[in-house]
Amino acid sequence: MIDLVWEREINPGKVSDLTLPLDRSADAYQAMDERRAITVLLSP
């Protein structure tokens, strides 16, 4: 899937339902564990 993102064939924002900065990756796992998010996009 990452190849499709890099080639701009898919938009990861349409796949992920939550975006957080990389330094909040623990919050991303917590959100998925609590079912507040299905997938999380971590941005640099």
PDB file of N, CA, C, O and CB in Angstrom:
ATOM      1  N   MET A   1       0.824  -1.186   0.000  1.00  0.00           N
ATOM      2  CA  MET A   1       0.000   0.000   0.000  1.00  0.00           C
ATOM      3  C   MET A   1       0.872   1.254   0.000  1.00  0.00           C
ATOM      4  O   MET A   1       0.504   2.258  -0.611  1.00  0.00           O
ATOM      5  CB  MET A   1      -0.940  -0.005   1.205  1.00  0.00           C
ATOM      6  N   ILE A   2       2.019   1.212   0.675  1.00  0.00           N
ATOM      7  CA  ILE A   2       2.864   2.405   0.747  1.00  0.00           C
ATOM      8  C   ILE A   2       3.324   2.839  -0.642  1.00  0.00           C
ATOM      9  O   ILE A   2       3.478   4.033  -0.901  1.00  0.00           O
ATOM     10  CB  ILE A   2       4.079   2.144   1.644  1.00  0.00           C
ATOM     11  N   ASP A   3       3.545   1.873  -1.537  1.00  0.00           N
ATOM     12  CA  ASP A   3       3.941   2.230  -2.902  1.00  0.00           C
ATOM     13  C   ASP A   3       2.854   3.053  -3.586  1.00  0.00           C
ATOM     14  O   ASP A   3       3.152   4.007  -4.304  1.00  0.00           O
ATOM     15  CB  ASP A   3       4.240   0.966  -3.723  1.00  0.00           C
ATOM     16  N   LEU A   4       1.612   2.687  -3.365  1.00  0.00           N
ATOM     17  CA  LEU A   4       0.506   3.437  -3.967  1.00  0.00           C
ATOM     18  C   LEU A   4       0.421   4.851  -3.409  1.00  0.00           C
ATOM     19  O   LEU A   4       0.074   5.786  -4.130  1.00  0.00           O
ATOM     20  CB  LEU A   4      -0.815   2.710  -3.736  1.00  0.00           C
ATOM     21  N   VAL A   5       0.735   5.007  -2.137  1.00  0.00           N
ATOM     22  CA  VAL A   5       0.742   6.341  -1.532  1.00  0.00           C
ATOM     23  C   VAL A   5       1.860   7.175  -2.139  1.00  0.00           C
ATOM     24  O   VAL A   5       1.634   8.313  -2.550  1.00  0.00           O
ATOM     25  CB  VAL A   5       0.908   6.252   0.005  1.00  0.00           C
ATOM     26  N   TRP A   6       3.073   6.610  -2.199  1.00  0.00           N
ATOM     27  CA  TRP A   6       4.222   7.345  -2.747  1.00  0.00           C
ATOM     28  C   TRP A   6       4.005   7.714  -4.207  1.00  0.00           C
ATOM     29  O   TRP A   6       4.445   8.775  -4.650  1.00  0.00           O
ATOM     30  CB  TRP A   6       5.498   6.517  -2.610  1.00  0.00           C
ATOM     31  N   GLU A   7       3.330   6.846  -4.957  1.00  0.00           N
ATOM     32  CA  GLU A   7       3.049   7.123  -6.367  1.00  0.00           C
ATOM     33  C   GLU A   7       1.814   7.999  -6.539  1.00  0.00           C
ATOM     34  O   GLU A   7       1.402   8.286  -7.663  1.00  0.00           O
ATOM     35  CB  GLU A   7       2.866   5.819  -7.130  1.00  0.00           C
ATOM     36  N   ARG A   8       1.227   8.421  -5.424  1.00  0.00           N
ATOM     37  CA  ARG A   8       0.045   9.283  -5.410  1.00  0.00           C
ATOM     38  C   ARG A   8      -1.153   8.664  -6.130  1.00  0.00           C
ATOM     39  O   ARG A   8      -1.985   9.365  -6.706  1.00  0.00           O
ATOM     40  CB  ARG A   8       0.379  10.614  -6.041  1.00  0.00           C
ATOM     41  N   GLU A   9      -1.218   7.328  -6.082  1.00  0.00           N
ATOM     42  CA  GLU A   9      -2.362   6.642  -6.668  1.00  0.00           C
ATOM     43  C   GLU A   9      -3.515   6.538  -5.679  1.00  0.00           C
ATOM     44  O   GLU A   9      -4.672   6.413  -6.082  1.00  0.00           O
ATOM     45  CB  GLU A   9      -1.959   5.255  -7.143  1.00  0.00           C
ATOM     46  N   ILE A  10      -3.204   6.590  -4.387  1.00  0.00           N
ATOM     47  CA  ILE A  10      -4.252   6.635  -3.373  1.00  0.00           C
ATOM     48  C   ILE A  10      -3.914   7.727  -2.370  1.00  0.00           C
ATOM     49  O   ILE A  10      -2.751   8.089  -2.193  1.00  0.00           O
ATOM     50  CB  ILE A  10      -4.410   5.258  -2.664  1.00  0.00           C
ATOM     51  N   ASN A  11      -4.923   8.233  -1.733  1.00  0.00           N
ATOM     52  CA  ASN A  11      -4.765   9.271  -0.725  1.00  0.00           C
ATOM     53  C   ASN A  11      -4.918   8.617   0.644  1.00  0.00           C
ATOM     54  O   ASN A  11      -6.001   8.133   0.971  1.00  0.00           O
ATOM     55  CB  ASN A  11      -5.804  10.429  -0.924  1.00  0.00           C
ATOM     56  N   PRO A  12      -3.848   8.592   1.459  1.00  0.00           N
ATOM     57  CA  PRO A  12      -3.951   7.918   2.750  1.00  0.00           C
ATOM     58  C   PRO A  12      -4.976   8.546   3.683  1.00  0.00           C
ATOM     59  O   PRO A  12      -5.459   7.887   4.605  1.00  0.00           O
ATOM     60  CB  PRO A  12      -2.616   7.912   3.418  1.00  0.00           C
ATOM     61  N   GLY A  13      -5.311   9.801   3.456  1.00  0.00           N
ATOM     62  CA  GLY A  13      -6.326  10.451   4.275  1.00  0.00           C
ATOM     63  C   GLY A  13      -7.698   9.824   4.119  1.00  0.00           C
ATOM     64  O   GLY A  13      -8.543   9.936   5.008  1.00  0.00           O
ATOM     65  N   LYS A  14      -7.921   9.167   2.998  1.00  0.00           N
ATOM     66  CA  LYS A  14      -9.201   8.504   2.780  1.00  0.00           C
ATOM     67  C   LYS A  14      -9.221   7.118   3.412  1.00  0.00           C
ATOM     68  O   LYS A  14     -10.284   6.512   3.553  1.00  0.00           O
ATOM     69  CB  LYS A  14      -9.497   8.403   1.287  1.00  0.00           C
ATOM     70  N   VAL A  15      -8.057   6.617   3.792  1.00  0.00           N
ATOM     71  CA  VAL A  15      -7.959   5.310   4.437  1.00  0.00           C
ATOM     72  C   VAL A  15      -7.939   5.472   5.954  1.00  0.00           C
ATOM     73  O   VAL A  15      -8.559   4.692   6.677  1.00  0.00           O
ATOM     74  CB  VAL A  15      -6.698   4.558   3.958  1.00  0.00           C
ATOM     75  N   SER A  16      -7.228   6.481   6.426  1.00  0.00           N
ATOM     76  CA  SER A  16      -7.083   6.716   7.862  1.00  0.00           C
ATOM     77  C   SER A  16      -8.185   7.640   8.353  1.00  0.00           C
ATOM     78  O   SER A  16      -8.573   8.583   7.665  1.00  0.00           O
ATOM     79  CB  SER A  16      -5.700   7.314   8.183  1.00  0.00           C
ATOM     80  N   ASP A  17      -8.685   7.358   9.553  1.00  0.00           N
ATOM     81  CA  ASP A  17      -9.746   8.204  10.088  1.00  0.00           C
ATOM     82  C   ASP A  17      -9.265   9.100  11.223  1.00  0.00           C
ATOM     83  O   ASP A  17     -10.065   9.795  11.849  1.00  0.00           O
ATOM     84  CB  ASP A  17     -10.889   7.348  10.570  1.00  0.00           C
ATOM     85  N   LEU A  18      -7.959   9.086  11.489  1.00  0.00           N
ATOM     86  CA  LEU A  18      -7.380   9.969  12.498  1.00  0.00           C
ATOM     87  C   LEU A  18      -5.949  10.268  12.092  1.00  0.00           C
ATOM     88  O   LEU A  18      -5.222   9.363  11.681  1.00  0.00           O
ATOM     89  CB  LEU A  18      -7.439   9.332  13.927  1.00  0.00           C
ATOM     90  N   THR A  19      -5.535  11.515  12.198  1.00  0.00           N
ATOM     91  CA  THR A  19      -4.164  11.914  11.898  1.00  0.00           C
ATOM     92  C   THR A  19      -3.555  12.541  13.134  1.00  0.00           C
ATOM     93  O   THR A  19      -4.142  13.434  13.745  1.00  0.00           O
ATOM     94  CB  THR A  19      -4.111  12.897  10.701  1.00  0.00           C
ATOM     95  N   LEU A  20      -2.369  12.064  13.500  1.00  0.00           N
ATOM     96  CA  LEU A  20      -1.654  12.583  14.661  1.00  0.00           C
ATOM     97  C   LEU A  20      -0.188  12.774  14.301  1.00  0.00           C
ATOM     98  O   LEU A  20       0.314  12.121  13.386  1.00  0.00           O
ATOM     99  CB  LEU A  20      -1.803  11.632  15.878  1.00  0.00           C
ATOM    100  N   PRO A  21       0.504  13.660  15.010  1.00  0.00           N
ATOM    101  CA  PRO A  21       1.943  13.782  14.784  1.00  0.00           C
ATOM    102  C   PRO A  21       2.663  12.530  15.294  1.00  0.00           C
ATOM    103  O   PRO A  21       2.167  11.831  16.178  1.00  0.00           O
ATOM    104  CB  PRO A  21       2.501  15.052  15.482  1.00  0.00           C
ATOM    105  N   LEU A  22       3.816  12.266  14.734  1.00  0.00           N
ATOM    106  CA  LEU A  22       4.579  11.065  15.063  1.00  0.00           C
ATOM    107  C   LEU A  22       4.873  10.946  16.551  1.00  0.00           C
ATOM    108  O   LEU A  22       4.895   9.842  17.096  1.00  0.00           O
ATOM    109  CB  LEU A  22       5.873  11.053  14.293  1.00  0.00           C
ATOM    110  N   ASP A  23       5.097  12.075  17.209  1.00  0.00           N
ATOM    111  CA  ASP A  23       5.424  12.016  18.638  1.00  0.00           C
ATOM    112  C   ASP A  23       4.221  11.650  19.511  1.00  0.00           C
ATOM    113  O   ASP A  23       4.356  11.520  20.727  1.00  0.00           O
ATOM    114  CB  ASP A  23       5.985  13.349  19.089  1.00  0.00           C
ATOM    115  N   ARG A  24       3.052  11.486  18.901  1.00  0.00           N
ATOM    116  CA  ARG A  24       1.860  11.044  19.647  1.00  0.00           C
ATOM    117  C   ARG A  24       1.432   9.639  19.221  1.00  0.00           C
ATOM    118  O   ARG A  24       0.249   9.301  19.259  1.00  0.00           O
ATOM    119  CB  ARG A  24       0.694  12.035  19.436  1.00  0.00           C
ATOM    120  N   SER A  25       2.407   8.829  18.818  1.00  0.00           N
ATOM    121  CA  SER A  25       2.084   7.479  18.350  1.00  0.00           C
ATOM    122  C   SER A  25       1.422   6.636  19.446  1.00  0.00           C
ATOM    123  O   SER A  25       0.581   5.789  19.147  1.00  0.00           O
ATOM    124  CB  SER A  25       3.349   6.782  17.854  1.00  0.00           C
ATOM    125  N   ALA A  26       1.793   6.859  20.700  1.00  0.00           N
ATOM    126  CA  ALA A  26       1.140   6.124  21.792  1.00  0.00           C
ATOM    127  C   ALA A  26      -0.351   6.459  21.848  1.00  0.00           C
ATOM    128  O   ALA A  26      -1.177   5.587  22.117  1.00  0.00           O
ATOM    129  CB  ALA A  26       1.813   6.452  23.149  1.00  0.00           C
ATOM    130  N   ASP A  27      -0.693   7.724  21.595  1.00  0.00           N
ATOM    131  CA  ASP A  27      -2.107   8.122  21.562  1.00  0.00           C
ATOM    132  C   ASP A  27      -2.833   7.435  20.406  1.00  0.00           C
ATOM    133  O   ASP A  27      -4.013   7.101  20.513  1.00  0.00           O
ATOM    134  CB  ASP A  27      -2.237   9.658  21.433  1.00  0.00           C
ATOM    135  N   ALA A  28      -2.121   7.231  19.307  1.00  0.00           N
ATOM    136  CA  ALA A  28      -2.716   6.555  18.158  1.00  0.00           C
ATOM    137  C   ALA A  28      -3.099   5.126  18.522  1.00  0.00           C
ATOM    138  O   ALA A  28      -4.205   4.678  18.217  1.00  0.00           O
ATOM    139  CB  ALA A  28      -1.747   6.560  16.963  1.00  0.00           C
ATOM    140  N   TYR A  29      -2.187   4.414  19.173  1.00  0.00           N
ATOM    141  CA  TYR A  29      -2.490   3.044  19.594  1.00  0.00           C
ATOM    142  C   TYR A  29      -3.640   3.015  20.592  1.00  0.00           C
ATOM    143  O   TYR A  29      -4.484   2.119  20.546  1.00  0.00           O
ATOM    144  CB  TYR A  29      -1.251   2.386  20.206  1.00  0.00           C
ATOM    145  N   GLN A  30      -3.676   3.976  21.480  1.00  0.00           N
ATOM    146  CA  GLN A  30      -4.756   4.032  22.465  1.00  0.00           C
ATOM    147  C   GLN A  30      -6.098   4.282  21.779  1.00  0.00           C
ATOM    148  O   GLN A  30      -7.102   3.661  22.129  1.00  0.00           O
ATOM    149  CB  GLN A  30      -4.478   5.133  23.508  1.00  0.00           C
ATOM    150  N   ALA A  31      -6.116   5.188  20.802  1.00  0.00           N
ATOM    151  CA  ALA A  31      -7.357   5.485  20.080  1.00  0.00           C
ATOM    152  C   ALA A  31      -7.867   4.243  19.350  1.00  0.00           C
ATOM    153  O   ALA A  31      -9.069   3.981  19.331  1.00  0.00           O
ATOM    154  CB  ALA A  31      -7.137   6.637  19.078  1.00  0.00           C
ATOM    155  N   MET A  32      -6.947   3.479  18.748  1.00  0.00           N
ATOM    156  CA  MET A  32      -7.372   2.255  18.065  1.00  0.00           C
ATOM    157  C   MET A  32      -7.842   1.206  19.071  1.00  0.00           C
ATOM    158  O   MET A  32      -8.815   0.496  18.816  1.00  0.00           O
ATOM    159  CB  MET A  32      -6.223   1.691  17.208  1.00  0.00           C
ATOM    160  N   ASP A  33      -7.165   1.104  20.200  1.00  0.00           N
ATOM    161  CA  ASP A  33      -7.555   0.142  21.234  1.00  0.00           C
ATOM    162  C   ASP A  33      -8.937   0.452  21.797  1.00  0.00           C
ATOM    163  O   ASP A  33      -9.715  -0.456  22.088  1.00  0.00           O
ATOM    164  CB  ASP A  33      -6.525   0.132  22.362  1.00  0.00           C
ATOM    165  N   GLU A  34      -9.236   1.736  21.948  1.00  0.00           N
ATOM    166  CA  GLU A  34     -10.531   2.170  22.482  1.00  0.00           C
ATOM    167  C   GLU A  34     -11.602   2.280  21.399  1.00  0.00           C
ATOM    168  O   GLU A  34     -12.719   2.720  21.672  1.00  0.00           O
ATOM    169  CB  GLU A  34     -10.379   3.506  23.184  1.00  0.00           C
ATOM    170  N   ARG A  35     -11.265   1.886  20.183  1.00  0.00           N
ATOM    171  CA  ARG A  35     -12.183   1.916  19.035  1.00  0.00           C
ATOM    172  C   ARG A  35     -12.649   3.328  18.679  1.00  0.00           C
ATOM    173  O   ARG A  35     -13.735   3.512  18.129  1.00  0.00           O
ATOM    174  CB  ARG A  35     -13.389   1.050  19.322  1.00  0.00           C
ATOM    175  N   ARG A  36     -11.810   4.328  19.001  1.00  0.00           N
ATOM    176  CA  ARG A  36     -12.104   5.696  18.568  1.00  0.00           C
ATOM    177  C   ARG A  36     -11.545   5.945  17.177  1.00  0.00           C
ATOM    178  O   ARG A  36     -11.898   6.931  16.531  1.00  0.00           O
ATOM    179  CB  ARG A  36     -11.527   6.719  19.564  1.00  0.00           C
ATOM    180  N   ALA A  37     -10.666   5.047  16.708  1.00  0.00           N
ATOM    181  CA  ALA A  37     -10.085   5.145  15.375  1.00  0.00           C
ATOM    182  C   ALA A  37      -9.887   3.738  14.829  1.00  0.00           C
ATOM    183  O   ALA A  37      -9.609   2.797  15.573  1.00  0.00           O
ATOM    184  CB  ALA A  37      -8.738   5.930  15.401  1.00  0.00           C
ATOM    185  N   ILE A  38     -10.035   3.614  13.515  1.00  0.00           N
ATOM    186  CA  ILE A  38      -9.774   2.331  12.872  1.00  0.00           C
ATOM    187  C   ILE A  38      -8.312   2.275  12.440  1.00  0.00           C
ATOM    188  O   ILE A  38      -7.602   1.317  12.742  1.00  0.00           O
ATOM    189  CB  ILE A  38     -10.718   2.115  11.655  1.00  0.00           C
ATOM    190  N   THR A  39      -7.875   3.305  11.734  1.00  0.00           N
ATOM    191  CA  THR A  39      -6.469   3.431  11.350  1.00  0.00           C
ATOM    192  C   THR A  39      -6.029   4.858  11.619  1.00  0.00           C
ATOM    193  O   THR A  39      -6.832   5.789  11.554  1.00  0.00           O
ATOM    194  CB  THR A  39      -6.247   3.050   9.848  1.00  0.00           C
ATOM    195  N   VAL A  40      -4.760   5.022  11.919  1.00  0.00           N
ATOM    196  CA  VAL A  40      -4.220   6.340  12.243  1.00  0.00           C
ATOM    197  C   VAL A  40      -3.060   6.647  11.312  1.00  0.00           C
ATOM    198  O   VAL A  40      -2.167   5.821  11.125  1.00  0.00           O
ATOM    199  CB  VAL A  40      -3.768   6.411  13.726  1.00  0.00           C
ATOM    200  N   LEU A  41      -3.077   7.826  10.736  1.00  0.00           N
ATOM    201  CA  LEU A  41      -1.970   8.308   9.920  1.00  0.00           C
ATOM    202  C   LEU A  41      -1.067   9.135  10.819  1.00  0.00           C
ATOM    203  O   LEU A  41      -1.502  10.133  11.393  1.00  0.00           O
ATOM    204  CB  LEU A  41      -2.475   9.143   8.690  1.00  0.00           C
ATOM    205  N   LEU A  42       0.199   8.720  10.943  1.00  0.00           N
ATOM    206  CA  LEU A  42       1.171   9.473  11.740  1.00  0.00           C
ATOM    207  C   LEU A  42       1.973  10.353  10.801  1.00  0.00           C
ATOM    208  O   LEU A  42       2.569   9.867   9.840  1.00  0.00           O
ATOM    209  CB  LEU A  42       2.111   8.521  12.553  1.00  0.00           C
ATOM    210  N   SER A  43       1.989  11.644  11.079  1.00  0.00           N
ATOM    211  CA  SER A  43       2.718  12.587  10.227  1.00  0.00           C
ATOM    212  C   SER A  43       4.000  13.035  10.923  1.00  0.00           C
ATOM    213  O   SER A  43       4.048  13.143  12.148  1.00  0.00           O
ATOM    214  CB  SER A  43       1.834  13.812   9.881  1.00  0.00           C
ATOM    215  N   PRO A  44       5.043  13.294  10.121  1.00  0.00           N
ATOM    216  CA  PRO A  44       6.327  13.722  10.712  1.00  0.00           C
ATOM    217  C   PRO A  44       6.254  15.081  11.368  1.00  0.00           C
ATOM    218  O   PRO A  44       7.252  15.563  11.903  1.00  0.00           O
ATOM    219  CB  PRO A  44       7.401  13.746   9.658  1.00  0.00           C
TER     220      PRO A  44
END
